[in-house]
């Protein structure tokens, strides 16, 4: 296989040109998965969309499942940040709105595509589970802080996290209309009111 760049270029150097190339490739892969599904993912199309030589894709991801996994892991690590402003209700509204936007993005649609395909592929299933687990872990930490501050009663935080994020996933996957900030307010208000009422 021919090389398309200097052989001495470090493969995993943080920052610099290599990191930018990797990021473009991962973003391109996610966009193509969203458009064509995993079965339609072709390295030449990834390279063309990322504006790199095809050997750059093969060199970093000789296995297509690994490319899919890395594209989704990259997305899951940066999508929908959750902040602590001291106001739980406001923080959750911001988070749910950001989560909806991330899920509706090309990378988010790619994730939904992979979720549908992961039942037949244990490696992809593990990636999907890891991305969702990371997201819920961040949410659980914020909810635990709210419990410690007395904003919420003691409850099953994993279940509460699923109750908050589930409507967003369902709403976006149906695609009937855009999930709005008003929707985020309503979801957060109803779920938190239910938790507080069952204290």
C-alpha positions as CSV (number, residue, x, y, z in Angstrom):
1,X,0.0,0.0,0.0
2,X,1.4,3.4,-1.0
3,X,2.0,6.1,1.5
4,X,0.6,9.5,1.0
5,X,2.8,11.5,3.4
6,X,6.1,11.6,5.2
7,X,6.8,8.2,6.7
8,X,8.3,9.9,9.8
9,X,5.0,11.6,10.7
10,X,3.9,10.4,14.1
11,X,0.6,8.4,14.0
12,X,-0.9,9.6,17.3
13,X,0.7,13.0,18.0
14,X,-1.7,15.1,20.0
15,X,-2.4,18.4,18.3
16,X,-0.9,19.5,15.0
17,X,-1.7,18.3,11.5
18,X,-2.2,14.6,12.4
19,X,-4.9,15.5,15.0
20,X,-6.6,17.7,12.5
21,X,-6.6,15.0,9.8
22,X,-7.9,12.4,12.2
23,X,-10.7,14.7,13.3
24,X,-11.7,15.4,9.7
25,X,-11.7,11.7,8.9
26,X,-13.9,10.9,11.9
27,X,-16.3,13.7,11.2
28,X,-16.6,12.5,7.5
29,X,-17.1,8.9,8.6
30,X,-20.0,10.0,10.9
31,X,-21.6,12.1,8.2
32,X,-21.4,9.2,5.7
33,X,-22.8,6.7,8.2
34,X,-25.7,9.0,8.8
35,X,-26.3,9.3,5.1
36,X,-25.6,5.7,3.9
37,X,-25.6,3.5,6.9
38,X,-22.6,1.3,8.0
39,X,-23.0,-1.0,5.1
40,X,-22.6,1.9,2.7
41,X,-19.4,3.3,4.3
42,X,-16.6,3.4,1.8
43,X,-13.1,4.5,2.5
44,X,-12.7,6.4,-0.8
45,X,-15.8,8.5,0.1
46,X,-14.5,9.1,3.6
47,X,-11.2,10.3,2.2
48,X,-12.9,12.5,-0.4
49,X,-15.2,14.2,2.1
50,X,-12.3,14.6,4.6
51,X,-10.1,15.9,1.8
52,X,-7.3,13.5,2.6
53,X,-5.6,10.6,0.7
54,X,-7.3,7.3,1.1
55,X,-4.2,5.7,2.5
56,X,-4.5,8.1,5.5
57,X,-7.8,6.4,6.3
58,X,-6.5,2.9,5.9
59,X,-3.3,3.6,7.8
60,X,-5.2,4.8,10.9
61,X,-8.2,2.5,10.6
62,X,-7.4,-0.7,8.7
63,X,-10.6,-2.2,10.1
64,X,-14.0,-0.5,9.3
65,X,-15.6,-1.4,12.6
66,X,-12.8,0.5,14.4
67,X,-13.4,3.5,12.2
68,X,-17.1,3.5,13.1
69,X,-16.3,3.0,16.8
70,X,-13.8,5.8,16.9
71,X,-16.2,8.2,15.0
72,X,-18.9,7.5,17.5
73,X,-16.7,7.7,20.6
74,X,-15.3,11.1,19.4
75,X,-18.9,12.3,19.0
76,X,-20.0,11.0,22.4
77,X,-17.0,12.6,24.2
78,X,-17.9,16.1,23.1
79,X,-21.7,16.1,22.5
80,X,-24.0,17.9,24.9
81,X,-21.8,19.2,27.7
82,X,-23.5,19.5,31.1
83,X,-22.6,22.5,33.4
84,X,-23.2,23.2,37.0
85,X,-24.4,26.8,37.4
86,X,-26.0,26.1,40.8
87,X,-29.5,25.9,39.2
88,X,-30.4,22.3,38.4
89,X,-33.5,23.1,36.3
90,X,-31.7,25.6,34.1
91,X,-28.7,23.2,33.7
92,X,-31.0,20.4,32.6
93,X,-32.9,22.5,30.1
94,X,-29.5,23.6,28.6
95,X,-28.4,20.0,28.5
96,X,-31.5,18.5,26.9
97,X,-31.5,21.2,24.3
98,X,-27.9,20.6,23.5
99,X,-28.5,16.8,23.5
100,X,-31.3,17.2,21.0
101,X,-29.1,19.3,18.7
102,X,-26.3,16.8,19.0
103,X,-28.6,13.9,18.3
104,X,-30.0,15.6,15.2
105,X,-26.5,16.3,13.8
106,X,-24.9,14.0,11.2
107,X,-22.9,12.4,14.0
108,X,-26.0,11.9,16.1
109,X,-27.9,10.4,13.2
110,X,-24.9,8.1,12.7
111,X,-25.2,7.0,16.3
112,X,-28.9,6.2,15.8
113,X,-28.0,4.2,12.7
114,X,-25.3,2.2,14.6
115,X,-27.7,1.6,17.5
116,X,-30.1,-0.1,15.0
117,X,-27.2,-2.2,13.6
118,X,-25.4,-3.0,16.9
119,X,-27.6,-6.0,17.8
120,X,-25.8,-8.1,15.3
121,X,-22.3,-6.8,16.1
122,X,-21.0,-7.2,19.7
123,X,-18.1,-4.8,19.0
124,X,-20.3,-2.0,17.9
125,X,-22.7,-2.8,20.7
126,X,-19.9,-2.3,23.2
127,X,-19.1,1.1,21.6
128,X,-22.7,2.2,21.7
129,X,-23.0,1.2,25.3
130,X,-19.8,3.0,26.2
131,X,-20.9,6.3,24.5
132,X,-24.3,6.2,26.3
133,X,-22.6,5.2,29.6
134,X,-20.3,8.2,29.4
135,X,-23.2,10.5,28.7
136,X,-25.3,9.1,31.6
137,X,-22.3,9.1,34.0
138,X,-21.9,12.9,33.5
139,X,-25.6,13.4,34.0
140,X,-25.6,11.2,37.1
141,X,-22.8,13.2,38.6
142,X,-24.8,16.4,38.1
143,X,-27.9,14.8,39.6
144,X,-25.9,13.5,42.6
145,X,-24.7,17.0,43.3
146,X,-28.4,18.1,43.3
147,X,-29.3,15.4,45.8
148,X,-26.4,16.5,48.0
149,X,-27.6,20.1,47.9
150,X,-31.2,19.1,48.7
151,X,-32.6,20.0,45.3
152,X,-33.7,16.4,44.7
153,X,-34.6,13.5,47.0
154,X,-32.5,10.3,47.0
155,X,-33.5,8.3,44.0
156,X,-32.2,5.9,41.3
157,X,-30.1,8.4,39.4
158,X,-29.5,6.0,36.4
159,X,-33.2,5.6,36.0
160,X,-33.7,9.4,36.4
161,X,-31.1,10.0,33.7
162,X,-32.9,7.7,31.3
163,X,-36.2,9.4,32.0
164,X,-34.7,12.8,31.1
165,X,-32.9,11.7,28.0
166,X,-35.3,9.1,26.7
167,X,-37.9,11.6,25.4
168,X,-35.2,13.6,23.5
169,X,-34.0,10.4,21.7
170,X,-37.5,9.4,20.8
171,X,-38.4,12.9,19.7
172,X,-35.4,13.3,17.4
173,X,-35.5,9.8,16.0
174,X,-39.2,10.4,14.9
175,X,-38.2,13.6,13.2
176,X,-41.7,15.1,13.2
177,X,-40.4,18.5,14.2
178,X,-37.5,20.2,15.9
179,X,-37.0,19.7,19.6
180,X,-37.2,23.2,21.1
181,X,-36.1,24.8,24.3
182,X,-39.7,24.9,25.4
183,X,-39.8,21.1,24.9
184,X,-36.7,20.8,27.1
185,X,-38.3,22.9,29.8
186,X,-41.4,20.7,29.7
187,X,-39.5,17.4,29.8
188,X,-37.3,18.6,32.7
189,X,-40.2,20.1,34.7
190,X,-42.4,17.0,34.4
191,X,-39.7,14.5,35.2
192,X,-38.3,16.5,38.2
193,X,-41.8,17.2,39.5
194,X,-42.5,13.5,39.4
195,X,-39.3,12.7,41.3
196,X,-40.0,15.4,43.9
197,X,-43.7,14.3,44.3
198,X,-42.7,10.7,45.0
199,X,-40.2,11.6,47.7
